[in-house]
Amino acid sequence: MTSLSLYTKLETLPTELKEEAKKFIESLLKKNQKNSGIEPKKPSPKFGGLKGKIHLSADFDEPLDDFQEYM
C-alpha cells in the first residue's frame, strides 16, 4: 500500500474516525519505538523555567516561634 492510497482512504473518513485513526497510528509508533530500543526524547528543563513561580516571605530567615525553647 502506498502512502498516497493510505492518505486517500484517510481523507474519506469522517472526523471522529480520523481522530481514532490518528490515535491508532500514534500507538503503533510508540510500539515501534519500544521494539527498536529507541527511547522518546524527554524535554530538557530550561534554565529559569520557574522564574516568578516561587516566592519567599520577607521573614524567611527569622527563627520560628516553635523553637524558642531550644535557642
PyMOL Python script that loads the backbone (N, CA, C, O; Angstrom):
from pymol import cmd

cmd.read_pdbstr("""\
ATOM      1  N   MET A   1       0.859  -1.170   0.000  1.00  0.00           N
ATOM      2  CA  MET A   1       0.000   0.000   0.000  1.00  0.00           C
ATOM      3  C   MET A   1       0.906   1.234   0.000  1.00  0.00           C
ATOM      4  O   MET A   1       1.828   1.328   0.810  1.00  0.00           O
ATOM      5  N   THR A   2       0.651   2.151  -0.880  1.00  0.00           N
ATOM      6  CA  THR A   2       1.459   3.364  -0.961  1.00  0.00           C
ATOM      7  C   THR A   2       0.934   4.418  -0.001  1.00  0.00           C
ATOM      8  O   THR A   2      -0.205   4.341   0.460  1.00  0.00           O
ATOM      9  N   SER A   3       1.755   5.383   0.291  1.00  0.00           N
ATOM     10  CA  SER A   3       1.354   6.465   1.189  1.00  0.00           C
ATOM     11  C   SER A   3       0.195   7.252   0.606  1.00  0.00           C
ATOM     12  O   SER A   3      -0.688   7.701   1.336  1.00  0.00           O
ATOM     13  N   LEU A   4       0.198   7.418  -0.709  1.00  0.00           N
ATOM     14  CA  LEU A   4      -0.863   8.175  -1.348  1.00  0.00           C
ATOM     15  C   LEU A   4      -2.217   7.471  -1.224  1.00  0.00           C
ATOM     16  O   LEU A   4      -3.228   8.120  -0.956  1.00  0.00           O
ATOM     17  N   SER A   5      -2.243   6.162  -1.414  1.00  0.00           N
ATOM     18  CA  SER A   5      -3.513   5.446  -1.291  1.00  0.00           C
ATOM     19  C   SER A   5      -3.992   5.426   0.157  1.00  0.00           C
ATOM     20  O   SER A   5      -5.195   5.488   0.410  1.00  0.00           O
ATOM     21  N   LEU A   6      -3.066   5.341   1.107  1.00  0.00           N
ATOM     22  CA  LEU A   6      -3.436   5.394   2.517  1.00  0.00           C
ATOM     23  C   LEU A   6      -4.007   6.769   2.861  1.00  0.00           C
ATOM     24  O   LEU A   6      -5.018   6.875   3.556  1.00  0.00           O
ATOM     25  N   TYR A   7      -3.357   7.805   2.372  1.00  0.00           N
ATOM     26  CA  TYR A   7      -3.839   9.172   2.624  1.00  0.00           C
ATOM     27  C   TYR A   7      -5.218   9.371   2.010  1.00  0.00           C
ATOM     28  O   TYR A   7      -6.084   9.995   2.623  1.00  0.00           O
ATOM     29  N   THR A   8      -5.427   8.854   0.821  1.00  0.00           N
ATOM     30  CA  THR A   8      -6.723   8.984   0.150  1.00  0.00           C
ATOM     31  C   THR A   8      -7.821   8.314   0.961  1.00  0.00           C
ATOM     32  O   THR A   8      -8.921   8.852   1.089  1.00  0.00           O
ATOM     33  N   LYS A   9      -7.526   7.146   1.507  1.00  0.00           N
ATOM     34  CA  LYS A   9      -8.520   6.444   2.320  1.00  0.00           C
ATOM     35  C   LYS A   9      -8.807   7.204   3.618  1.00  0.00           C
ATOM     36  O   LYS A   9      -9.952   7.274   4.066  1.00  0.00           O
ATOM     37  N   LEU A  10      -7.761   7.768   4.211  1.00  0.00           N
ATOM     38  CA  LEU A  10      -7.958   8.542   5.446  1.00  0.00           C
ATOM     39  C   LEU A  10      -8.816   9.775   5.191  1.00  0.00           C
ATOM     40  O   LEU A  10      -9.632  10.147   6.034  1.00  0.00           O
ATOM     41  N   GLU A  11      -8.639  10.401   4.054  1.00  0.00           N
ATOM     42  CA  GLU A  11      -9.393  11.609   3.742  1.00  0.00           C
ATOM     43  C   GLU A  11     -10.888  11.341   3.574  1.00  0.00           C
ATOM     44  O   GLU A  11     -11.702  12.247   3.752  1.00  0.00           O
ATOM     45  N   THR A  12     -11.252  10.112   3.234  1.00  0.00           N
ATOM     46  CA  THR A  12     -12.667   9.802   3.042  1.00  0.00           C
ATOM     47  C   THR A  12     -13.391   9.528   4.364  1.00  0.00           C
ATOM     48  O   THR A  12     -14.620   9.453   4.391  1.00  0.00           O
ATOM     49  N   LEU A  13     -12.641   9.378   5.453  1.00  0.00           N
ATOM     50  CA  LEU A  13     -13.245   9.080   6.753  1.00  0.00           C
ATOM     51  C   LEU A  13     -13.890  10.320   7.370  1.00  0.00           C
ATOM     52  O   LEU A  13     -13.443  11.441   7.130  1.00  0.00           O
ATOM     53  N   PRO A  14     -14.945  10.114   8.169  1.00  0.00           N
ATOM     54  CA  PRO A  14     -15.499  11.239   8.935  1.00  0.00           C
ATOM     55  C   PRO A  14     -14.520  11.671  10.030  1.00  0.00           C
ATOM     56  O   PRO A  14     -13.599  10.931  10.378  1.00  0.00           O
ATOM     57  N   THR A  15     -14.725  12.854  10.559  1.00  0.00           N
ATOM     58  CA  THR A  15     -13.798  13.456  11.518  1.00  0.00           C
ATOM     59  C   THR A  15     -13.535  12.574  12.731  1.00  0.00           C
ATOM     60  O   THR A  15     -12.383  12.424  13.137  1.00  0.00           O
ATOM     61  N   GLU A  16     -14.573  11.987  13.319  1.00  0.00           N
ATOM     62  CA  GLU A  16     -14.370  11.173  14.533  1.00  0.00           C
ATOM     63  C   GLU A  16     -13.542   9.929  14.226  1.00  0.00           C
ATOM     64  O   GLU A  16     -12.763   9.486  15.070  1.00  0.00           O
ATOM     65  N   LEU A  17     -13.698   9.361  13.034  1.00  0.00           N
ATOM     66  CA  LEU A  17     -12.880   8.197  12.673  1.00  0.00           C
ATOM     67  C   LEU A  17     -11.452   8.601  12.328  1.00  0.00           C
ATOM     68  O   LEU A  17     -10.521   7.821  12.531  1.00  0.00           O
ATOM     69  N   LYS A  18     -11.274   9.800  11.813  1.00  0.00           N
ATOM     70  CA  LYS A  18      -9.913  10.304  11.571  1.00  0.00           C
ATOM     71  C   LYS A  18      -9.165  10.420  12.898  1.00  0.00           C
ATOM     72  O   LYS A  18      -7.985  10.081  12.989  1.00  0.00           O
ATOM     73  N   GLU A  19      -9.860  10.898  13.915  1.00  0.00           N
ATOM     74  CA  GLU A  19      -9.241  11.031  15.245  1.00  0.00           C
ATOM     75  C   GLU A  19      -8.882   9.664  15.801  1.00  0.00           C
ATOM     76  O   GLU A  19      -7.817   9.498  16.396  1.00  0.00           O
ATOM     77  N   GLU A  20      -9.748   8.695  15.617  1.00  0.00           N
ATOM     78  CA  GLU A  20      -9.474   7.333  16.076  1.00  0.00           C
ATOM     79  C   GLU A  20      -8.287   6.740  15.322  1.00  0.00           C
ATOM     80  O   GLU A  20      -7.449   6.066  15.920  1.00  0.00           O
ATOM     81  N   ALA A  21      -8.211   6.983  14.023  1.00  0.00           N
ATOM     82  CA  ALA A  21      -7.090   6.500  13.217  1.00  0.00           C
ATOM     83  C   ALA A  21      -5.783   7.152  13.663  1.00  0.00           C
ATOM     84  O   ALA A  21      -4.737   6.505  13.689  1.00  0.00           O
ATOM     85  N   LYS A  22      -5.851   8.440  14.014  1.00  0.00           N
ATOM     86  CA  LYS A  22      -4.664   9.162  14.499  1.00  0.00           C
ATOM     87  C   LYS A  22      -4.143   8.528  15.783  1.00  0.00           C
ATOM     88  O   LYS A  22      -2.940   8.312  15.932  1.00  0.00           O
ATOM     89  N   LYS A  23      -5.058   8.230  16.715  1.00  0.00           N
ATOM     90  CA  LYS A  23      -4.651   7.601  17.975  1.00  0.00           C
ATOM     91  C   LYS A  23      -4.050   6.224  17.732  1.00  0.00           C
ATOM     92  O   LYS A  23      -3.077   5.840  18.382  1.00  0.00           O
ATOM     93  N   PHE A  24      -4.634   5.479  16.790  1.00  0.00           N
ATOM     94  CA  PHE A  24      -4.110   4.154  16.482  1.00  0.00           C
ATOM     95  C   PHE A  24      -2.709   4.246  15.884  1.00  0.00           C
ATOM     96  O   PHE A  24      -1.832   3.458  16.237  1.00  0.00           O
ATOM     97  N   ILE A  25      -2.498   5.190  14.992  1.00  0.00           N
ATOM     98  CA  ILE A  25      -1.178   5.369  14.376  1.00  0.00           C
ATOM     99  C   ILE A  25      -0.159   5.773  15.435  1.00  0.00           C
ATOM    100  O   ILE A  25       0.976   5.298  15.409  1.00  0.00           O
ATOM    101  N   GLU A  26      -0.549   6.647  16.371  1.00  0.00           N
ATOM    102  CA  GLU A  26       0.362   7.042  17.442  1.00  0.00           C
ATOM    103  C   GLU A  26       0.728   5.851  18.317  1.00  0.00           C
ATOM    104  O   GLU A  26       1.873   5.735  18.754  1.00  0.00           O
ATOM    105  N   SER A  27      -0.228   4.966  18.577  1.00  0.00           N
ATOM    106  CA  SER A  27       0.074   3.776  19.381  1.00  0.00           C
ATOM    107  C   SER A  27       1.017   2.851  18.626  1.00  0.00           C
ATOM    108  O   SER A  27       1.888   2.230  19.234  1.00  0.00           O
ATOM    109  N   LEU A  28       0.858   2.750  17.316  1.00  0.00           N
ATOM    110  CA  LEU A  28       1.776   1.936  16.518  1.00  0.00           C
ATOM    111  C   LEU A  28       3.185   2.518  16.540  1.00  0.00           C
ATOM    112  O   LEU A  28       4.164   1.774  16.606  1.00  0.00           O
ATOM    113  N   LEU A  29       3.292   3.840  16.487  1.00  0.00           N
ATOM    114  CA  LEU A  29       4.605   4.480  16.537  1.00  0.00           C
ATOM    115  C   LEU A  29       5.290   4.234  17.881  1.00  0.00           C
ATOM    116  O   LEU A  29       6.494   3.982  17.929  1.00  0.00           O
ATOM    117  N   LYS A  30       4.524   4.308  18.971  1.00  0.00           N
ATOM    118  CA  LYS A  30       5.091   4.026  20.294  1.00  0.00           C
ATOM    119  C   LYS A  30       5.561   2.581  20.376  1.00  0.00           C
ATOM    120  O   LYS A  30       6.636   2.299  20.906  1.00  0.00           O
ATOM    121  N   LYS A  31       4.749   1.666  19.850  1.00  0.00           N
ATOM    122  CA  LYS A  31       5.105   0.250  19.854  1.00  0.00           C
ATOM    123  C   LYS A  31       6.381   0.022  19.056  1.00  0.00           C
ATOM    124  O   LYS A  31       7.238  -0.765  19.458  1.00  0.00           O
ATOM    125  N   ASN A  32       6.505   0.703  17.936  1.00  0.00           N
ATOM    126  CA  ASN A  32       7.694   0.573  17.100  1.00  0.00           C
ATOM    127  C   ASN A  32       8.931   1.110  17.820  1.00  0.00           C
ATOM    128  O   ASN A  32      10.012   0.530  17.710  1.00  0.00           O
ATOM    129  N   GLN A  33       8.780   2.212  18.552  1.00  0.00           N
ATOM    130  CA  GLN A  33       9.900   2.765  19.301  1.00  0.00           C
ATOM    131  C   GLN A  33      10.364   1.805  20.385  1.00  0.00           C
ATOM    132  O   GLN A  33      11.565   1.648  20.606  1.00  0.00           O
ATOM    133  N   LYS A  34       9.415   1.161  21.066  1.00  0.00           N
ATOM    134  CA  LYS A  34       9.773   0.203  22.113  1.00  0.00           C
ATOM    135  C   LYS A  34      10.522  -0.981  21.521  1.00  0.00           C
ATOM    136  O   LYS A  34      11.506  -1.447  22.094  1.00  0.00           O
ATOM    137  N   ASN A  35      10.060  -1.467  20.379  1.00  0.00           N
ATOM    138  CA  ASN A  35      10.688  -2.624  19.746  1.00  0.00           C
ATOM    139  C   ASN A  35      12.056  -2.306  19.182  1.00  0.00           C
ATOM    140  O   ASN A  35      12.920  -3.180  19.130  1.00  0.00           O
ATOM    141  N   SER A  36      12.270  -1.071  18.759  1.00  0.00           N
ATOM    142  CA  SER A  36      13.562  -0.719  18.176  1.00  0.00           C
ATOM    143  C   SER A  36      14.560  -0.257  19.231  1.00  0.00           C
ATOM    144  O   SER A  36      15.728  -0.032  18.916  1.00  0.00           O
ATOM    145  N   GLY A  37      14.120  -0.112  20.470  1.00  0.00           N
ATOM    146  CA  GLY A  37      15.014   0.289  21.549  1.00  0.00           C
ATOM    147  C   GLY A  37      15.242   1.782  21.618  1.00  0.00           C
ATOM    148  O   GLY A  37      16.095   2.232  22.384  1.00  0.00           O
ATOM    149  N   ILE A  38      14.523   2.553  20.858  1.00  0.00           N
ATOM    150  CA  ILE A  38      14.676   3.998  20.861  1.00  0.00           C
ATOM    151  C   ILE A  38      13.740   4.584  21.910  1.00  0.00           C
ATOM    152  O   ILE A  38      12.532   4.349  21.880  1.00  0.00           O
ATOM    153  N   GLU A  39      14.302   5.337  22.825  1.00  0.00           N
ATOM    154  CA  GLU A  39      13.503   5.988  23.860  1.00  0.00           C
ATOM    155  C   GLU A  39      13.054   7.349  23.339  1.00  0.00           C
ATOM    156  O   GLU A  39      13.845   8.061  22.720  1.00  0.00           O
ATOM    157  N   PRO A  40      11.804   7.719  23.579  1.00  0.00           N
ATOM    158  CA  PRO A  40      11.368   9.051  23.158  1.00  0.00           C
ATOM    159  C   PRO A  40      12.109  10.110  23.959  1.00  0.00           C
ATOM    160  O   PRO A  40      12.377   9.926  25.146  1.00  0.00           O
ATOM    161  N   LYS A  41      12.436  11.212  23.311  1.00  0.00           N
ATOM    162  CA  LYS A  41      13.165  12.283  23.980  1.00  0.00           C
ATOM    163  C   LYS A  41      12.266  12.995  24.974  1.00  0.00           C
ATOM    164  O   LYS A  41      11.137  13.370  24.656  1.00  0.00           O
ATOM    165  N   LYS A  42      12.780  13.174  26.173  1.00  0.00           N
ATOM    166  CA  LYS A  42      12.071  13.946  27.181  1.00  0.00           C
ATOM    167  C   LYS A  42      12.555  15.389  27.064  1.00  0.00           C
ATOM    168  O   LYS A  42      13.743  15.629  26.852  1.00  0.00           O
ATOM    169  N   PRO A  43      11.656  16.336  27.198  1.00  0.00           N
ATOM    170  CA  PRO A  43      12.106  17.723  27.103  1.00  0.00           C
ATOM    171  C   PRO A  43      13.046  18.046  28.253  1.00  0.00           C
ATOM    172  O   PRO A  43      12.772  17.710  29.406  1.00  0.00           O
ATOM    173  N   SER A  44      14.153  18.699  27.933  1.00  0.00           N
ATOM    174  CA  SER A  44      15.104  19.052  28.973  1.00  0.00           C
ATOM    175  C   SER A  44      14.623  20.303  29.695  1.00  0.00           C
ATOM    176  O   SER A  44      14.021  21.182  29.079  1.00  0.00           O
ATOM    177  N   PRO A  45      14.886  20.389  30.996  1.00  0.00           N
ATOM    178  CA  PRO A  45      14.445  21.563  31.735  1.00  0.00           C
ATOM    179  C   PRO A  45      15.164  22.813  31.242  1.00  0.00           C
ATOM    180  O   PRO A  45      16.341  22.761  30.886  1.00  0.00           O
ATOM    181  N   LYS A  46      14.461  23.920  31.224  1.00  0.00           N
ATOM    182  CA  LYS A  46      15.033  25.178  30.766  1.00  0.00           C
ATOM    183  C   LYS A  46      15.458  25.995  31.969  1.00  0.00           C
ATOM    184  O   LYS A  46      14.738  26.080  32.964  1.00  0.00           O
ATOM    185  N   PHE A  47      16.629  26.592  31.869  1.00  0.00           N
ATOM    186  CA  PHE A  47      17.138  27.435  32.933  1.00  0.00           C
ATOM    187  C   PHE A  47      16.192  28.613  33.130  1.00  0.00           C
ATOM    188  O   PHE A  47      15.865  29.319  32.176  1.00  0.00           O
ATOM    189  N   GLY A  48      15.758  28.820  34.353  1.00  0.00           N
ATOM    190  CA  GLY A  48      14.859  29.923  34.670  1.00  0.00           C
ATOM    191  C   GLY A  48      13.406  29.619  34.363  1.00  0.00           C
ATOM    192  O   GLY A  48      12.579  30.530  34.321  1.00  0.00           O
ATOM    193  N   GLY A  49      13.080  28.348  34.147  1.00  0.00           N
ATOM    194  CA  GLY A  49      11.719  27.980  33.795  1.00  0.00           C
ATOM    195  C   GLY A  49      10.700  28.246  34.898  1.00  0.00           C
ATOM    196  O   GLY A  49       9.513  28.394  34.608  1.00  0.00           O
ATOM    197  N   LEU A  50      11.133  28.309  36.151  1.00  0.00           N
ATOM    198  CA  LEU A  50      10.218  28.554  37.269  1.00  0.00           C
ATOM    199  C   LEU A  50      10.301  29.987  37.787  1.00  0.00           C
ATOM    200  O   LEU A  50       9.778  30.297  38.858  1.00  0.00           O
ATOM    201  N   LYS A  51      10.957  30.854  37.026  1.00  0.00           N
ATOM    202  CA  LYS A  51      11.119  32.238  37.460  1.00  0.00           C
ATOM    203  C   LYS A  51       9.746  32.872  37.687  1.00  0.00           C
ATOM    204  O   LYS A  51       8.869  32.811  36.826  1.00  0.00           O
ATOM    205  N   GLY A  52       9.580  33.478  38.857  1.00  0.00           N
ATOM    206  CA  GLY A  52       8.328  34.139  39.188  1.00  0.00           C
ATOM    207  C   GLY A  52       7.285  33.218  39.798  1.00  0.00           C
ATOM    208  O   GLY A  52       6.208  33.680  40.173  1.00  0.00           O
ATOM    209  N   LYS A  53       7.574  31.931  39.907  1.00  0.00           N
ATOM    210  CA  LYS A  53       6.596  30.993  40.451  1.00  0.00           C
ATOM    211  C   LYS A  53       6.879  30.633  41.911  1.00  0.00           C
ATOM    212  O   LYS A  53       6.015  30.077  42.589  1.00  0.00           O
ATOM    213  N   ILE A  54       8.066  30.944  42.391  1.00  0.00           N
ATOM    214  CA  ILE A  54       8.436  30.642  43.771  1.00  0.00           C
ATOM    215  C   ILE A  54       8.656  31.957  44.507  1.00  0.00           C
ATOM    216  O   ILE A  54       9.424  32.807  44.055  1.00  0.00           O
ATOM    217  N   HIS A  55       7.977  32.123  45.647  1.00  0.00           N
ATOM    218  CA  HIS A  55       8.095  33.344  46.426  1.00  0.00           C
ATOM    219  C   HIS A  55       8.441  32.982  47.864  1.00  0.00           C
ATOM    220  O   HIS A  55       7.844  32.076  48.445  1.00  0.00           O
ATOM    221  N   LEU A  56       9.400  33.689  48.429  1.00  0.00           N
ATOM    222  CA  LEU A  56       9.771  33.527  49.828  1.00  0.00           C
ATOM    223  C   LEU A  56       9.276  34.736  50.602  1.00  0.00           C
ATOM    224  O   LEU A  56       9.324  35.865  50.113  1.00  0.00           O
ATOM    225  N   SER A  57       8.804  34.490  51.803  1.00  0.00           N
ATOM    226  CA  SER A  57       8.334  35.608  52.622  1.00  0.00           C
ATOM    227  C   SER A  57       9.529  36.414  53.124  1.00  0.00           C
ATOM    228  O   SER A  57      10.654  35.914  53.162  1.00  0.00           O
ATOM    229  N   ALA A  58       9.279  37.651  53.505  1.00  0.00           N
ATOM    230  CA  ALA A  58      10.352  38.543  53.957  1.00  0.00           C
ATOM    231  C   ALA A  58      11.019  38.022  55.227  1.00  0.00           C
ATOM    232  O   ALA A  58      12.207  38.269  55.436  1.00  0.00           O
ATOM    233  N   ASP A  59      10.282  37.305  56.082  1.00  0.00           N
ATOM    234  CA  ASP A  59      10.845  36.798  57.337  1.00  0.00           C
ATOM    235  C   ASP A  59      11.279  35.337  57.220  1.00  0.00           C
ATOM    236  O   ASP A  59      11.244  34.602  58.206  1.00  0.00           O
ATOM    237  N   PHE A  60      11.677  34.925  56.056  1.00  0.00           N
ATOM    238  CA  PHE A  60      12.055  33.534  55.819  1.00  0.00           C
ATOM    239  C   PHE A  60      13.202  33.074  56.734  1.00  0.00           C
ATOM    240  O   PHE A  60      13.181  31.953  57.243  1.00  0.00           O
ATOM    241  N   ASP A  61      14.197  33.941  56.938  1.00  0.00           N
ATOM    242  CA  ASP A  61      15.374  33.565  57.741  1.00  0.00           C
ATOM    243  C   ASP A  61      15.183  33.777  59.241  1.00  0.00           C
ATOM    244  O   ASP A  61      16.071  33.431  60.021  1.00  0.00           O
ATOM    245  N   GLU A  62      14.081  34.321  59.654  1.00  0.00           N
ATOM    246  CA  GLU A  62      13.834  34.565  61.068  1.00  0.00           C
ATOM    247  C   GLU A  62      13.587  33.246  61.797  1.00  0.00           C
ATOM    248  O   GLU A  62      13.018  32.319  61.221  1.00  0.00           O
ATOM    249  N   PRO A  63      14.014  33.153  63.070  1.00  0.00           N
ATOM    250  CA  PRO A  63      13.756  31.923  63.832  1.00  0.00           C
ATOM    251  C   PRO A  63      12.255  31.701  64.059  1.00  0.00           C
ATOM    252  O   PRO A  63      11.489  32.654  64.201  1.00  0.00           O
ATOM    253  N   LEU A  64      11.864  30.456  64.089  1.00  0.00           N
ATOM    254  CA  LEU A  64      10.465  30.105  64.310  1.00  0.00           C
ATOM    255  C   LEU A  64      10.132  30.161  65.798  1.00  0.00           C
ATOM    256  O   LEU A  64      10.968  29.847  66.646  1.00  0.00           O
ATOM    257  N   ASP A  65       8.910  30.564  66.099  1.00  0.00           N
ATOM    258  CA  ASP A  65       8.483  30.649  67.497  1.00  0.00           C
ATOM    259  C   ASP A  65       8.461  29.271  68.162  1.00  0.00           C
ATOM    260  O   ASP A  65       8.664  29.172  69.372  1.00  0.00           O
ATOM    261  N   ASP A  66       8.227  28.242  67.415  1.00  0.00           N
ATOM    262  CA  ASP A  66       8.148  26.899  67.958  1.00  0.00           C
ATOM    263  C   ASP A  66       9.486  26.419  68.539  1.00  0.00           C
ATOM    264  O   ASP A  66       9.506  25.532  69.393  1.00  0.00           O
ATOM    265  N   PHE A  67      10.588  26.995  68.083  1.00  0.00           N
ATOM    266  CA  PHE A  67      11.903  26.542  68.526  1.00  0.00           C
ATOM    267  C   PHE A  67      12.566  27.502  69.512  1.00  0.00           C
ATOM    268  O   PHE A  67      13.768  27.399  69.754  1.00  0.00           O
ATOM    269  N   GLN A  68      11.807  28.426  70.078  1.00  0.00           N
ATOM    270  CA  GLN A  68      12.379  29.398  71.004  1.00  0.00           C
ATOM    271  C   GLN A  68      12.999  28.726  72.234  1.00  0.00           C
ATOM    272  O   GLN A  68      14.031  29.180  72.728  1.00  0.00           O
ATOM    273  N   GLU A  69      12.386  27.658  72.727  1.00  0.00           N
ATOM    274  CA  GLU A  69      12.928  26.999  73.940  1.00  0.00           C
ATOM    275  C   GLU A  69      14.256  26.314  73.683  1.00  0.00           C
ATOM    276  O   GLU A  69      14.975  26.028  74.641  1.00  0.00           O
ATOM    277  N   TYR A  70      14.617  26.035  72.438  1.00  0.00           N
ATOM    278  CA  TYR A  70      15.891  25.378  72.133  1.00  0.00           C
ATOM    279  C   TYR A  70      17.010  26.371  71.847  1.00  0.00           C
ATOM    280  O   TYR A  70      18.158  25.965  71.669  1.00  0.00           O
ATOM    281  N   MET A  71      16.706  27.636  71.799  1.00  0.00           N
ATOM    282  CA  MET A  71      17.720  28.651  71.476  1.00  0.00           C
ATOM    283  C   MET A  71      18.225  29.340  72.718  1.00  0.00           C
ATOM    284  O   MET A  71      19.080  30.221  72.632  1.00  0.00           O
TER     285      MET A  71
END
""", "prot")
cmd.dss("prot")
cmd.show_as("cartoon", "prot")
cmd.util.cbc("prot")
cmd.orient("prot")
